[in-house]
Amino acid sequence: MTDSGAPIALFFGIGGMGLMLIAQIVILTIAFPKIRRIEELISSGPEYSALRLRKVWGGGPYGRLMRTTYVWRYLAMRKIPFGHFRRSAANFGDPDMDIPIGLRLCATVPSGMMFLGGATFFIAVEFMPGFEY
């Protein structure tokens, strides 16, 4: 990339970092009570790991991000038609549980924003001139 593309790459890199930061703040404050509710809905018995992971990671900021990622993975994997993915989702919670659309959106949209911001940042860094890994 030429030097004229540096401001564009810098703009997208900063935008990606900002999107990640906003998404993490939303996850840690606004969306997390709803994610906790999803954990309670899908863990109807002790054989599911959602409640065990709650005890492992706790309620701190890092634990909240990890638990959000687990719930996002569960919501994505339970809808993939291949057997391996449904079994993996079944390890975390009941894959046949009907979760209201509002709760699903509160878990998937902020997490998706965080992953999109991270991807945007890393792609923009790749196109910044003079940056070598």
Contacts in CASP RR format, 6 or more apart in sequence:
PFRMAT RR
TARGET T0000
AUTHOR 0000-0000-0000
METHOD contacts of the structure
MODEL  1
MTDSGAPIALFFGIGGMGLMLIAQIVILTIAFPKIRRIEELISSGPEYSA
LRLRKVWGGGPYGRLMRTTYVWRYLAMRKIPFGHFRRSAANFGDPDMDIP
IGLRLCATVPSGMMFLGGATFFIAVEFMPGFEY
1 9 0 8 1.000
1 127 0 8 1.000
1 128 0 8 1.000
1 129 0 8 1.000
2 129 0 8 1.000
3 129 0 8 1.000
5 127 0 8 1.000
5 129 0 8 1.000
6 128 0 8 1.000
6 129 0 8 1.000
9 124 0 8 1.000
9 125 0 8 1.000
9 127 0 8 1.000
9 128 0 8 1.000
9 129 0 8 1.000
10 124 0 8 1.000
10 128 0 8 1.000
12 120 0 8 1.000
12 121 0 8 1.000
12 123 0 8 1.000
12 124 0 8 1.000
13 120 0 8 1.000
13 121 0 8 1.000
13 124 0 8 1.000
13 125 0 8 1.000
15 117 0 8 1.000
15 120 0 8 1.000
15 121 0 8 1.000
16 116 0 8 1.000
16 117 0 8 1.000
16 118 0 8 1.000
16 120 0 8 1.000
16 121 0 8 1.000
16 124 0 8 1.000
17 117 0 8 1.000
17 118 0 8 1.000
17 121 0 8 1.000
18 117 0 8 1.000
19 113 0 8 1.000
19 114 0 8 1.000
19 116 0 8 1.000
19 117 0 8 1.000
19 118 0 8 1.000
19 120 0 8 1.000
20 113 0 8 1.000
20 114 0 8 1.000
20 117 0 8 1.000
20 118 0 8 1.000
20 121 0 8 1.000
22 113 0 8 1.000
23 110 0 8 1.000
23 111 0 8 1.000
23 112 0 8 1.000
23 113 0 8 1.000
23 114 0 8 1.000
23 117 0 8 1.000
24 65 0 8 1.000
24 114 0 8 1.000
26 110 0 8 1.000
26 113 0 8 1.000
27 35 0 8 1.000
27 64 0 8 1.000
27 65 0 8 1.000
27 68 0 8 1.000
27 110 0 8 1.000
27 111 0 8 1.000
27 114 0 8 1.000
28 61 0 8 1.000
28 64 0 8 1.000
28 65 0 8 1.000
30 106 0 8 1.000
30 110 0 8 1.000
31 68 0 8 1.000
31 106 0 8 1.000
31 107 0 8 1.000
31 110 0 8 1.000
32 64 0 8 1.000
32 68 0 8 1.000
34 102 0 8 1.000
34 103 0 8 1.000
34 106 0 8 1.000
34 107 0 8 1.000
35 64 0 8 1.000
35 67 0 8 1.000
35 68 0 8 1.000
35 71 0 8 1.000
35 106 0 8 1.000
35 107 0 8 1.000
37 103 0 8 1.000
38 71 0 8 1.000
38 75 0 8 1.000
38 99 0 8 1.000
38 103 0 8 1.000
38 104 0 8 1.000
38 107 0 8 1.000
39 50 0 8 1.000
39 51 0 8 1.000
39 54 0 8 1.000
39 67 0 8 1.000
39 71 0 8 1.000
41 97 0 8 1.000
41 99 0 8 1.000
41 103 0 8 1.000
42 48 0 8 1.000
42 50 0 8 1.000
42 74 0 8 1.000
42 92 0 8 1.000
42 93 0 8 1.000
42 94 0 8 1.000
42 97 0 8 1.000
42 99 0 8 1.000
43 50 0 8 1.000
43 51 0 8 1.000
43 93 0 8 1.000
43 94 0 8 1.000
44 94 0 8 1.000
44 97 0 8 1.000
45 51 0 8 1.000
48 91 0 8 1.000
48 92 0 8 1.000
48 93 0 8 1.000
48 94 0 8 1.000
49 91 0 8 1.000
49 92 0 8 1.000
49 93 0 8 1.000
50 70 0 8 1.000
50 71 0 8 1.000
50 74 0 8 1.000
50 92 0 8 1.000
50 93 0 8 1.000
53 66 0 8 1.000
53 67 0 8 1.000
53 70 0 8 1.000
53 92 0 8 1.000
54 67 0 8 1.000
57 63 0 8 1.000
57 64 0 8 1.000
57 66 0 8 1.000
57 67 0 8 1.000
58 67 0 8 1.000
59 67 0 8 1.000
68 107 0 8 1.000
68 110 0 8 1.000
68 111 0 8 1.000
69 111 0 8 1.000
70 92 0 8 1.000
71 107 0 8 1.000
72 107 0 8 1.000
72 108 0 8 1.000
72 111 0 8 1.000
72 112 0 8 1.000
73 89 0 8 1.000
73 92 0 8 1.000
74 89 0 8 1.000
74 92 0 8 1.000
74 93 0 8 1.000
75 99 0 8 1.000
75 104 0 8 1.000
75 107 0 8 1.000
75 108 0 8 1.000
76 108 0 8 1.000
77 85 0 8 1.000
77 86 0 8 1.000
77 88 0 8 1.000
77 89 0 8 1.000
78 85 0 8 1.000
78 86 0 8 1.000
78 89 0 8 1.000
78 90 0 8 1.000
78 95 0 8 1.000
80 86 0 8 1.000
86 95 0 8 1.000
89 95 0 8 1.000
125 131 0 8 1.000
END
